[in-house]
Amino acid sequence: MAINDVFSPVFVPSPLDPEDWEAFRAEAHRLLDACVDQLSAARDRPWRPLSEADKSTLRLGEAGTGIGSAALVDELAQHVLPFHTGNTHPRFFGWVHGTGLASGLLSEMVAATMNSNCGGRDHGAVYVEREVIEWCRRTFGLPETASGLLVAGTSQATVIALAAARLKALGPESRHAGIHDAPPLAAYAVKGVHNATVKALELLGLGSSALRTIPAGPDGGIDLVRLAEAVAKDRAAGVRPFCVIATAGSVDLGYFDDIELVADLCAQEDLWLHVDGAFGAWARLAESPWRELTRGIERADSIGFDFHKWMYVQYDCGVVLIRDQSVHRQAFAARPAYLAKQSEGIGGGEPWYCDYGTDLSRGFRALKVWSALRGYGREALGQAITRNCKLAARMAKCVETVGFRLAAPVRLNVCCFSAAPADWDGAEQDTLNERITHRLQLAGEVVFSTTRIDGRTVIRAAIVNHRTCEADIDYAIAAVERAKGLEAQAPIPASA
């Protein structure tokens, strides 16, 4: 009996695919044009808040009947695209937000079309990811035995790295037996370490109390004498030190621990060295003197960093690198029968990335990184990072020129300052700096954030935008001057 005698030879199109692909092509081109317009005119399109009417256009209700591609393109272009975070704008200095590259628009279009699951199997996307991981390994000087994984961001990278460190300390059997009968573990980091470290310790069952925060020394990095004392104190108390988290670019100021000296202590004390390099690790690509801040990072047992911050690629894309691939795999590998290793076919392609992290289903994050590296090259990306550092130094000079006060020396790409006179009451200083940032954000002129330094609220600029130029820095400080004057005349409403 022929197969056609049993099965229907008629192939029925899916109702979820376009009925008319040529019409869909035209609509897709129309949306692409809107996206290119958005990127090319980023300077003219700052953040703006959504009105209640704007929010109402996003409501789904029951979403019972679809509106079709043409109407969908209209809604995406008119009601979604304009309301971005603002981080594409060259005067967005708030927090540490990446800016997005034109290459990302192209690569994300390809990735969405391929719809690859990068948890494993033998297909092109996993080979792209391997190239990205290998490039990162060489860039940060880890040995060929190292492994890595693309993740959502440094927060997830920290969980994966500290899980490997925990397994190294307690042994592979801890995956089955748990940690309730194990000796208490302790981790160490400079005071002010990113909260991702705290969350990771909580998620791993060690608790936030396992973190010992060590004061900074005069250079802003971890005080090594105090660190050694804390390790010795824990050992004497029956607590097992297992990990030091070195900071490469602190959250508030962009300061670095002396990674080389921290690595010496870790080697002496047999401790895992993890480097939190969320954005600062990319100083590795900058010119001197900023590149030297990363000296010693090649000695780390694990490193976490983001491509979506200071390497400008689209969200989200972080990386974890781990020196000992065997420990990395022991911490996560688990293959049920339906995922068993295959010698050929799509089920081949070992190693599988699902054996190195928490996710079996993984998107094609690597393509936007690969595209940035292929499209621009390491040299151009490094020059952009260097330029950001020079612009932060320029901002510091502008701050002092107009009579504002630097809150801390600028050592990387972060500038913190106060627009308030030093003889003002502390609360008045805090209020003025905060209200200036609000006024400038709402006006669409400049986005600063605020932070607390020495007990006072100060204005903070993190310069990680490849579009920012010298004129933007000068304009921003002049805008702070204007906003200060306006605050003196007519403060913005408190509700703003």
C-alpha positions in Angstrom: 0.0 0.0 0.0 1.4 3.4 -1.0 1.8 6.0 1.7 -0.5 8.4 -0.2 -3.3 5.8 0.1 -3.1 6.2 3.9 -2.1 9.8 4.4 -3.5 12.9 2.8 -1.1 14.5 0.3 -2.6 17.9 0.8 -0.6 20.3 2.9 -2.7 22.9 4.7 -1.1 26.3 5.6 -1.1 27.3 9.2 -3.7 29.9 10.1 -0.9 31.5 12.2 1.2 32.2 9.1 0.4 35.2 6.9 -2.1 34.4 4.2 -0.3 36.8 1.9 3.5 36.7 2.4 4.1 39.5 -0.1 1.8 41.8 1.9 3.5 40.7 5.1 6.9 41.5 3.4 5.6 45.1 2.7 4.5 45.5 6.3 7.7 44.2 7.7 9.7 46.6 5.5 7.5 49.4 6.8 8.3 48.5 10.4 12.0 48.1 9.6 12.0 51.6 8.3 10.5 52.8 11.5 13.1 51.0 13.5 16.0 52.4 11.4 14.4 55.9 11.8 14.4 55.4 15.5 18.0 54.5 15.7 19.3 57.0 13.3 17.4 59.8 15.1 18.3 58.6 18.6 19.6 62.1 19.5 16.1 63.5 18.8 14.2 60.9 20.7 14.8 61.0 24.5 12.9 59.1 27.1 9.4 60.4 27.7 6.8 59.2 30.2 3.6 57.4 29.1 0.3 59.2 29.7 -2.7 57.3 30.8 -3.9 57.4 27.2 -0.6 55.9 26.1 -0.9 53.1 28.6 -4.5 52.4 27.5 -3.3 51.6 24.0 -1.3 48.7 25.4 -4.2 46.9 27.2 -4.9 43.4 25.9 -8.2 42.7 27.5 -9.3 39.2 26.4 -7.2 39.5 23.2 -9.9 37.3 21.6 -9.6 38.3 18.0 -6.4 39.2 16.2 -5.9 42.5 14.4 -3.7 41.3 11.6 -0.2 42.3 10.5 -0.9 45.8 9.1 -2.7 47.0 12.2 -0.1 45.3 14.4 2.7 47.2 12.6 0.8 50.4 13.2 0.5 49.7 16.9 4.1 48.6 17.3 5.4 51.8 15.5 3.0 54.2 17.2 2.4 52.8 20.7 5.4 50.7 21.6 8.5 51.9 19.7 8.5 55.6 20.9 8.4 54.6 24.6 11.9 53.2 25.2 14.0 53.5 28.3 15.9 56.4 26.8 19.2 54.6 26.9 19.7 55.0 23.1 20.0 58.7 23.6 23.6 60.1 23.8 22.8 62.1 27.0 21.4 59.1 28.9 23.8 58.7 31.8 21.5 57.0 34.3 22.5 53.8 36.0 24.6 51.6 33.5 22.4 51.0 30.5 23.7 49.8 27.2 22.9 51.6 24.1 22.2 49.1 21.3 24.0 48.8 18.0 22.7 49.0 14.4 24.2 45.5 14.0 21.9 44.3 16.7 18.8 45.2 14.7 20.1 43.0 11.8 21.2 40.1 14.0 18.0 40.0 16.1 16.0 39.9 12.9 18.0 36.8 11.8 17.8 35.2 15.3 14.1 35.7 15.5 13.7 34.1 12.0 15.8 31.1 12.9 14.2 30.6 16.4 17.0 28.5 17.6 17.1 26.6 20.9 20.7 26.9 22.0 20.4 24.5 24.9 22.2 22.0 22.7 22.0 19.8 19.5 24.0 20.2 16.4 23.1 23.4 14.5 24.6 26.7 13.5 23.6 28.8 16.5 25.6 26.7 19.0 28.7 27.1 16.9 28.3 30.8 16.8 28.0 30.8 20.6 31.2 28.7 20.9 33.0 31.3 18.9 31.8 34.1 21.2 32.8 32.1 24.3 36.2 31.3 22.8 36.8 35.0 21.9 35.9 36.0 25.5 38.2 33.3 26.9 41.1 34.6 24.9 40.3 38.2 25.7 40.4 37.7 29.4 43.3 35.3 29.3 41.8 32.1 30.7 43.3 28.8 29.7 42.0 26.6 26.9 40.5 24.3 29.5 38.0 27.0 30.5 34.3 26.9 29.7 31.6 29.6 29.4 28.0 30.3 28.9 25.9 33.2 27.6 23.2 34.1 30.1 20.7 36.9 30.7 23.2 39.0 32.6 25.8 39.2 35.3 23.2 38.4 38.0 22.6 35.0 36.4 26.3 34.6 35.8 27.0 35.1 39.5 24.6 32.4 40.4 26.2 30.0 38.0 29.8 30.9 39.1 29.1 30.6 42.8 27.2 27.3 42.3 30.4 26.0 40.7 32.4 27.4 43.6 30.1 25.8 46.1 30.4 22.4 44.4 34.2 22.8 44.4 34.1 23.4 48.2 31.6 20.7 49.1 32.2 18.1 46.4 29.9 16.7 43.6 27.9 14.7 46.1 26.5 17.9 47.5 24.1 18.1 44.5 22.3 15.1 45.9 22.9 15.4 49.6 22.3 19.1 49.8 24.2 21.5 52.1 22.3 21.1 55.4 25.0 18.9 56.9 27.9 20.8 55.4 30.0 23.2 57.4 28.8 26.8 57.0 30.5 28.6 54.1 31.6 32.2 53.8 32.2 34.5 50.9 34.0 37.8 50.9 33.6 41.0 48.9 34.2 44.7 49.2 31.5 46.7 50.9 29.1 47.9 48.3 29.4 44.8 46.1 26.6 44.4 43.6 23.4 43.0 45.2 23.6 40.2 42.6 26.1 38.5 44.9 23.7 38.7 47.8 20.9 37.2 45.7 23.1 34.4 44.5 24.1 33.4 48.0 20.4 33.4 49.0 19.4 31.3 46.0 22.1 28.8 46.6 20.9 28.2 50.1 23.9 29.8 51.8 22.0 32.9 52.9 23.0 36.5 52.7 24.6 36.1 56.1 27.4 34.0 54.4 28.7 37.2 52.8 31.4 39.1 54.7 31.6 42.7 53.4 35.1 44.1 53.8 35.7 47.9 53.9 37.5 49.5 51.0 41.0 50.8 51.3 42.2 54.3 50.4 42.2 53.4 46.6 38.5 52.3 46.8 39.4 48.6 46.4 38.9 45.9 49.0 41.2 46.3 52.1 43.4 43.2 51.7 44.6 43.2 55.4 41.0 43.3 56.6 40.1 40.5 54.1 42.9 38.3 55.4 41.8 38.9 58.9 38.2 38.0 58.1 39.2 34.7 56.5 41.4 33.8 59.5 38.6 34.7 61.9 36.1 32.5 60.1 38.5 29.5 59.9 39.1 29.8 63.7 35.3 29.8 64.3 34.7 26.6 62.2 33.3 28.4 59.2 34.7 27.4 55.8 35.8 30.3 53.6 35.2 29.3 50.0 35.1 32.3 47.7 36.2 35.9 47.3 34.2 38.1 44.9 36.6 40.8 43.4 34.9 43.8 41.9 36.0 45.1 38.5 34.0 48.3 38.3 32.0 49.1 41.4 28.3 50.0 41.0 28.5 53.5 42.3 32.0 54.7 41.2 33.5 52.2 38.8 36.3 51.4 41.2 38.4 48.2 41.0 39.8 45.8 43.5 43.5 45.0 43.0 42.7 41.7 41.3 46.3 40.7 41.1 46.7 41.0 44.9 43.3 39.4 45.6 44.4 36.5 43.4 47.6 36.1 45.4 45.5 35.9 48.7 43.1 33.4 47.1 45.9 31.2 45.9 47.5 31.3 49.4 44.2 30.5 51.2 42.8 28.0 48.6 39.8 30.2 47.8 37.8 30.4 44.6 38.2 33.8 43.0 35.2 35.2 41.2 35.4 38.5 39.4 32.2 40.6 39.2 33.0 42.5 36.0 29.4 43.4 35.0 30.6 46.4 33.0 34.1 47.3 34.2 35.7 44.1 32.9 35.5 45.7 29.5 38.2 48.1 30.5 40.3 45.2 29.2 39.8 46.6 25.7 40.6 50.2 26.6 43.9 52.1 26.3 46.2 52.7 29.3 45.8 53.5 32.1 42.3 52.0 32.1 43.3 48.6 30.8 45.7 48.1 33.7 42.8 48.1 36.1 42.0 44.6 34.9 45.4 43.3 35.6 45.1 39.9 37.3 41.6 39.0 35.9 43.2 36.2 33.9 43.9 34.4 37.3 40.2 34.3 38.2 38.4 31.0 38.7 35.2 32.6 37.2 34.3 35.9 35.7 30.8 37.4 35.1 30.2 40.3 32.7 27.7 41.8 30.3 27.8 42.5 26.6 24.6 44.6 26.9 26.3 47.3 29.0 29.7 48.5 28.0 29.9 46.5 24.8 26.8 48.2 23.5 24.9 45.2 22.2 21.2 44.8 22.6 19.6 43.4 25.8 20.0 40.9 27.2 23.3 39.2 27.0 25.7 38.4 29.9 28.5 35.8 30.1 30.0 33.6 32.7 33.5 32.1 32.2 34.8 29.3 34.5 38.5 28.3 34.5 37.8 24.6 35.3 35.3 23.2 32.8 35.0 19.9 34.7 33.8 21.7 37.8 31.5 23.8 35.7 29.9 20.8 34.1 29.7 18.8 37.4 27.7 21.6 38.9 24.9 21.5 36.3 25.0 18.5 33.9 21.8 16.3 34.0 20.6 14.4 31.0 17.4 12.5 31.1 16.9 9.7 28.5 15.2 11.9 26.0 18.2 14.1 25.9 20.8 11.3 25.8 24.0 11.9 23.7 23.7 11.0 20.1 26.5 10.0 17.8 25.1 11.8 14.7 22.1 13.8 13.5 20.6 16.9 15.2 21.0 15.2 18.6 24.8 15.4 18.4 26.9 18.5 18.7 28.4 17.9 22.1 28.9 19.7 24.4 25.4 20.9 25.1 25.1 24.3 26.9 22.2 23.0 29.0 24.9 21.0 30.9 26.6 24.3 32.0 23.7 26.3 33.4 20.1 26.2 34.6 18.3 26.6 31.3 17.5 23.9 28.8 15.7 26.3 26.5 18.0 29.1 25.5 17.7 31.8 22.9 20.3 32.8 20.3 21.9 35.6 22.3 25.3 34.9 20.7 24.4 36.2 17.3 24.2 39.9 18.3 27.6 39.6 20.0 29.1 37.7 17.0 27.6 40.4 14.7 29.1 43.2 16.7 32.5 41.6 16.7 32.4 40.8 13.0 30.8 44.1 12.0 32.9 46.6 14.1 35.9 44.6 15.4 37.6 44.6 18.8 39.6 47.7 18.0 36.7 50.0 17.3 34.8 48.7 20.3 37.8 49.3 22.5 38.2 52.8 21.1 34.5 53.5 22.1 35.2 52.3 25.7 38.3 54.5 25.9 36.3 57.5 24.7 33.7 56.9 27.4 36.5 57.0 30.0 37.9 60.2 28.5 34.4 61.8 28.5 34.0 61.0 32.2 37.3 62.8 32.9 36.0 65.7 30.8 32.8 65.8 32.8 34.8 66.0 36.0 36.7 69.0 34.7 33.4 70.7 33.7 32.0 70.1 37.1 34.9 71.8 38.8 35.0 74.6 36.2 31.4 75.7 37.0 31.9 75.4 40.8 30.1 72.1 41.5 31.8 69.5 43.8 33.1 66.1 42.8 31.9 63.5 45.2 34.8 61.1 44.4 37.7 61.0 42.0 36.9 59.7 38.5 38.8 56.6 37.7 36.9 54.9 35.0 33.7 56.0 33.3 31.6 57.2 36.2 31.4 60.8 37.5 29.5 61.6 40.7 29.1 65.2 41.9 26.9 67.6 43.8 25.4 70.8 42.5 24.6 72.0 46.0 26.9 74.4 47.9 29.0 72.6 50.6 27.6 74.9 53.4 24.0 73.9 52.8 22.2 71.7 55.2 22.7 68.0 54.3 19.0 67.4 53.6 18.9 70.5 51.4 21.8 69.2 49.4 20.1 65.8 48.9 16.8 67.4 47.8 18.4 69.7 45.3 20.5 67.0 43.6 17.5 64.7 43.4 15.2 67.3 42.0 17.7 68.4 39.4 17.8 64.9 38.1 14.0 64.7 38.0 13.7 68.0 36.2 16.2 67.2 33.5 14.7 63.7 32.9 11.1 65.1 32.6 12.4 67.8 30.2 14.0 65.2 28.0 17.4 67.0 28.3 19.7 64.7 30.2 19.2 61.5 32.3 21.3 61.3 35.4 20.7 58.9 38.3 21.5 59.6 42.0 23.4 57.6 44.6 24.6 58.0 48.2 28.2 58.8 48.9 29.4 59.7 52.4 25.8 59.9 53.5 24.8 62.4 50.9 22.7 62.1 47.7 24.8 63.1 44.7 24.2 63.2 41.0 25.7 60.2 39.1 26.7 59.9 35.5 27.7 56.5 34.1 29.0 57.1 30.6 28.5 53.9 28.6 27.0 55.3 25.4 28.9 55.0 22.1 26.9 58.0 20.8 28.0 60.4 23.4 30.4 63.1 22.4 32.2 66.1 24.0 29.3 68.4 23.2 26.9 66.2 25.1 29.1 66.4 28.2 29.3 70.2 28.1 25.6 70.5 27.4 24.8 68.2 30.3 26.7 70.2 32.9 25.2 73.5 31.5 21.8 71.9 31.8 22.5 71.1 35.5 23.4 74.8 36.0 20.1 75.9 34.4 18.1 73.3 36.4 19.7 74.5 39.6 18.6 78.1 38.8 15.1 77.0 37.9 14.8 75.0 41.2 15.7 78.2 43.1 12.9 80.1 41.3 10.1 77.4 41.0 10.7 73.9 42.3 9.0 71.1 40.3 6.1 69.5 42.1 7.0 66.9 44.6 4.9 64.3 42.8 7.2 64.5 39.8 
